[in-house]
Amino acid sequence: MAAEVAPAGTLTIPPDSTFFSRERVERILALVVSVGCAILGFQSLFHAIGSAQETPAWNLVLSVVTFGPLALMIAAGVAGRFYRAPAAVFAIVFPLVLVVWPLATAGREGGAAAEPWIWYLLNVATVATALVFPLWLQYVWCGLVPVLYGVVRLIQIGVDGASVILVSRQVVYAIILAVVMIMIGWMLRLLAERLDRTREEAVRSYAAAAAADAVEQERISVAALMHDSVLAALIAAERASTPRERDLAVGMARDALTRLANADREAEEGPDEPVDPAFIVDGLRRAAAEHDLDLDLRITVDPRAQRLPGRVARALVLAADQAIVNAVEHADAVGLHVDVSADDRRVIVRVVDAGTGFDVQAVPEDRLGISGSIVARTAAVGGQALVRSSRRGTVAELRWEYPR
C-alpha cells in the first residue's frame, strides 16, 4: 500500500522521436528514387514520342497511362510527401502495360536491335515498389516485371535463337539491377531501425539514471533536514531540566516528525484554531473529489464530541487521504470505505479496503507512503496510526485522544 511518487527529474521520451532515423531514411530513399526515375523516365519518354513499334492510338494511350502516374510519383517523391500512392499505382499499372504490349504492336515491325521505350522503365517499376510494397512483394516484382517483359518482347519480335539470347540478357540484367536496388533500400532501413532502437535504449537508460539521481538527491536532502531537526530535539531533550524546557523539547520533536511526514508535499499546517469533527468529514470528501472517487463515508459522531485542534484535524485528513490513495493504487479501491467516529474521548478514522493485502513488515524503509505520510504524520500531532493487512484486505486506523 505504500504510495509511489514519481521522482523529480524523470525524463520522458517524445513519441515522435522513436523513428527519427527511419523517417529520414525514408525521405532520402524517396528523393533518390524519384531523381533516378526522372532520368530513366525522360529517356523512355524521348523514345516513346513518335515510336513506330506500336500504332499511334496505342502509343498515345500507353504513354498517358504510363507517364501520368510516373510524373506524379516523381513530383511527390521530390517533395517528400504523399509519394506512396502514386508509386503503388505506377508499380501496378506498368505490368498491365506490358500485358497489352503485344496487342499494341500486333502486325508492325519491331526491330530486335532497338529496345522499345518500355525497356527503360523496367527498373523504374521495380524500384517504385521499394517505396510502398513489403519486402517479399518487392522481390516478386523484381522477377515478375522483367520476365513479363521478356515474354511480351519475344511475342513481338518472334522466337529465334538470336532474339532469345538478346531478350534473356536484358531480363537477367534487369533482375540483377532490381535486386541490388531493393537490397540497398532494405539495408538502409535495417540500419536506421537499429540506430533508432539503440538511440531509444540510450535515452531510456539516461532517463532511468537521471530519475535514480533525483531520488538520491531527494533522500540526501531529507536526511540532512531530519538530521538537523532530530539532533536539535535530542540536545534540547537531554538538557531539559524544567517542565517548560521539556515542553519545548517535545515541540521540537513534533516539528521534526511533521517535517518528515510532509516531506512529499507542503506542510499545510495552517491555523490551530479548534474545529468540529465534521471538518475531517468535509476534508475527506474534498480529497475524494480531487481523486474522482465516489467515497463510501460512514460517520458516527457522538453529540458529546468535543472540538479538536485544527492542526490535528488536518493531519488526520492528510494521513487518511494517503491511505485512500494507497487503496486505490494497490487494491483498485475494492471494498473501499472510510469510518469516521468521534466522542468525548477520542477521534478515530479507519480506511478499509478488501484488496489482496500485503506484508506490512516487508515495506522498505525508504517508502514514505506508510511510515511517513501516515504513521509519522499522525504521530506528529500526538496520535497513533496502525496499519494491518491480510489476504482479506487492509485497514489503516488513525486514532487521536483528547488530553485528559
N, C-alpha and C positions, 0 to 999 in steps of 0.2 A: 504493500500500500504506500510505500514511500514515493512521494511525488518527484517527477523528473522535471528539471528546469533546464531549458536549452542554454548552454553556456554562451556568454558574450563572446563575440569574435568569430562565431561559426560562419564559415563561408558556404555559399550556395552556388551551384553550377548553373548558369543560364541554359535553358533547354535548347536554344539555337546554336550553342557552341559545340554540341556533341559531334556534328557532322561538318565542321568548319572546313577541313581539308578535302573531304569528299565533294562538297558542293563546289569548291574552287576547281577541282579536277574536272568535274562535270562541265563547268563553264569553259574551261580550256579545251576539253575534247570537242565540245560543240563548235567552238571557234575554229579549231584546226580542221575538223571535218568539213565545216562549211567552206573554208578557203580552198581546201583540196577539191571539194565537189564543184566549186565555182570554176576552177581551172579546167577540170575534165568536162564540166557541163558546157562551157563556152566552146571547147574543142568539138564536142559532139554536136552542138547547135550549128557550128560552122559547116560541118559535114551534112547535117540534116537539111539545111537550106538548099533547095534545088536538087535533092538526092533523086537519082534516076532509078534506084533499085526497087522503089515501090511506086504505086500510082500516085498522082498529085493529090487526089482526095484522101487516100490513106496517109500520105505524108503529112498533110495538114492536121488530120485527126490525131495521129500518133504523136506529132510534135506538141500539140496543145496538151494532150493528156499526160505526156511525159514531162515536159519542161515547166508546166504550170506548178505542180507540187514541188518540183525541184527548186524552182525560184523561191517559193515560199519557205522551203526548208533552209535554203542558204541565207535568206534575209533574217529569218528568226534565229538561226544559229549565230550569225554575226552580232545580232542584238542581244543574244544570250537569254532569250525568253520565248516560251511557247513554241519551241522547236520540235518537241516530241511528236505532236500530232501530224504536222506535215511530213516529218521523217517516216512515220508509220505509213502514211498514205502513199508516199513515193515507193517505199520498200514493197508494198503490196501491189501497186499499180504496175511497176516495171515488169514483174513476171507475166502479168496479163498482156502487156505489150508484146513480150516475147512469144506468147501463145498465139496471138493473131498475126505475128510477123509472116508466116507462110501464106496467109490469105492476102496480105498487103503486097507481097512480092510474086504472087502466082502469075505465070505467063510472061515474066520480064527477065531480062538478062541480069544475072547477079555475078559480077566478076569475082572470082575467088581471090584474086590478088589484092583487091581493095576491100578493107574491112568496112562493114556498114556502120552507120553512126551509133547504133545501139551497142556496138562493141565497146565504145569508150565509156559507157555508163554501167558496165558490169560491176566494177568495184565501187562505183558510187552507190548502187543499190545494196551491195553487201555491207559497206561501211555505215550506211544510214541505219542499219539495224542496231549498230553499237549504241545509238542514242536512245533507243526505245525498247528493243526486244531483250528478253532474258538471254543468258549466255548460251544455253543449249539451242535456242532458236536462232541465234546468230550463226552458230556453226551449221545448222541445217540450211540457212540461206547461202552460206559460203559454198556449199556443194550444189544446192538446188539451182541457183541462178546461172552459174557457168555451164552446168550440164544441160540445162534447158536451152541456153544459147547454142551449145554445140549441136543439139538435136535440130532446132529450127534452122540453123545455118546450113546443115547438111541437106535438109529438105529443100532449101533454097537453091544451093549450088550443085546438088547431086552428090551421090555417094560413090566416090572412086578413091583409089589409093592416095593420090596426092592431096585431095580435099580432106580426107580423114586425118592424115598426118598434120596438115596445116591447122585444122579446127581443133584437133586434140591438143596441139601445142598451146593454142590460145586458151583453151579450157583449163589446162593444167596451170598455166601462168596466172590466170585469173584466180584460181582456187588458192594457189600458194600466196599470192599477194593479199587476198582477202583474209586468210588465216593469220598471216603476220600482223595485219592491222587490227584484227579482233583480239589477238593475244596482247598486243601493246596496250589497247584500251583496258583489257582485263587486268593486266599487271599494274597499270597506273591506279585503277580503282582499288585493287587489293592493297597497294602501298598506302593509299590515302586512308582506307579503313583502319589499317594497323596504326597509322600515325594518329588518327582520331582516338582510337582505343587507348593508346599509350598516353596521349595528352589528357584524356579523361581520367585515367587512373592516377596520373601525376597530380592533377588538380584535386581529386578526392583525397589523395594521401596528404597533400598540403593542407586541405581543409580540416582533416582529422587532427593533424599536428597542431594547427592553429587553435582548434577547439580544446585540445588537451592542454595547450599552453595557457589558454584563457582560464580554464578550470583551476589549473595550478596557481596562477596569479591570484585568482579569487580566494583560494584556500589560504595562500600566504597572507593576503590582506586580512581575512577574517581571523586567522591565527594571531597575527600581530595585534589586532584590535582586542581580541579576547585576552591575550597575554597581559597587556597593559591594564585592562579593566579588572581582571581577576587578581593580578598581582597587587593592585592598589587596594582592592577589597580585603585581601588576605592581610596586608600590612595594617590596614585600619582595624580589622577584627583582632589581630594579635596585640595591638596597642590599646584597644578599648579597655577602659577601667571604670567607666561610669555608664549608667543606663543611657544617657544621651549619646555617648560615643558608640555604644553598641547599636543603638537605633540607626546611627549614621552608617555604620559598617553594614548593617542589614540592607539599608537603602542602596549602598554602593553595590552589594552583591546582586540585589534585584535589578539594578541598572545593567550589570554585566549580562545577566540572563536574558533581559529584554533585548539587548543588542544582538545576542546570539539568536534569539527566536525570530527577530526581524531582519536577519542577515539577507534574506531573499526578497524583501520588499520594504517599503517605507514603514517606519515605526508606527505611525498613526496613533501616537499617544493621545493627543487631544486633551481637552479639559477633564478634570477628575470629579466633576460635579455628579452627585448621586443620580441614578436613573432607575426607572422601573424595570422589572424583569421583562416586560414587553419589548424593551429596547433590543434584547437579544433575539426575540422572535422576528422583529422587523429587520434586524441586520441579516439574519439568515434568509429571509425572503428576498432581500435585495441581492444577496450573494447568489441565490438560486436563479434569480432573473438574469444576472450577469452571465451565468453559465447556460442559459436557455434550458433550465431544468424545472420540471414540474415536481417540486419537492413535497413529500408527504410529511407535514409537520403535525406532531401530536403534543398538545400543550396541556400541562397540568399546573396551574398556578393557584396556590392557596391564597385566600383573601388576606391572611395574616402575613404574606410575604413582604419582606422589607425591601427598601431600595438598596442598590449596591453601587459601589464607586464606578464612574464611567470608564476608568482605566481597566477595571476588572471585566466589565461587560464587553468592551471592545476586544480584549484579549480572548475571551471565551468565543466570541463571534469569529475571530480570525482563526483560532485553533479548530473550531468546528467546520469552518469553511475549508480548511486544508484537509480535514478528514473526509469531507464530502467530495472534494476534488480527487482524492486518492480512490474513493469508492467508485467514482465514475470512470477513472482511467484504468483501474486494475480489476474492477469487478463488474464493469459495464452497468453500474447502478442497479444491479439485480436486487430486488427487495429492499431498496434504499428507503429509509425513513429516519426522521430525527425526533427524539423525545426531549422536550424541554419541561422541566419541573422545578418549582420553587416553593419554599415555605418559609417559616420564620427562622429556620436554622441554616439552610443551605440552598444552593442553586446547582442543578445537575443538567448537563447536556449530553445526550447519548446519540451517537451517529452509528446506525446499524445497517449492514448490508448482508445479503445472502449469497455472496460470491464463494469462490473455491478456497479463499483464505490463503495464509502464508505463514512462514515461520518468523515470528517476531524477533527471535534471538539471532536469526541469520541476516538481518538487515545490516548492511555495512555502516560503520560509524560515520562515514563522511556523507551519508544521505540524510539531509536535514528535514525531509518530509515529516518524519515522526519525531525524531529526537529534538529537532529544533523548532519546527513550526507548530507542533502540538504539545509535546511534553514540556520543553523549556519555556515556551510562551505561557503555558498555564502556570508553571512553577514560578515564573517571574512575578505574578500577581498574587502569590500565596495560595494557589490552588493545586490540585492534583489531577494528573491525567493518566489513565490506564488504558492500554490497548491490548485487547485479547482477540485471537484469531484461531480458527479451526476450519475444517473442511465444510462446516455448516455456515460459515460466514465470519464477519469481523465486527467487533464492537469497539468504538473509541468513546470512552466515558470521561467527561470533564466535570470536575467537582470543585466547588468553591464554597467554603463555610463562612458565615458571618462571624466576626470576632465576638467572643463572649466577655 
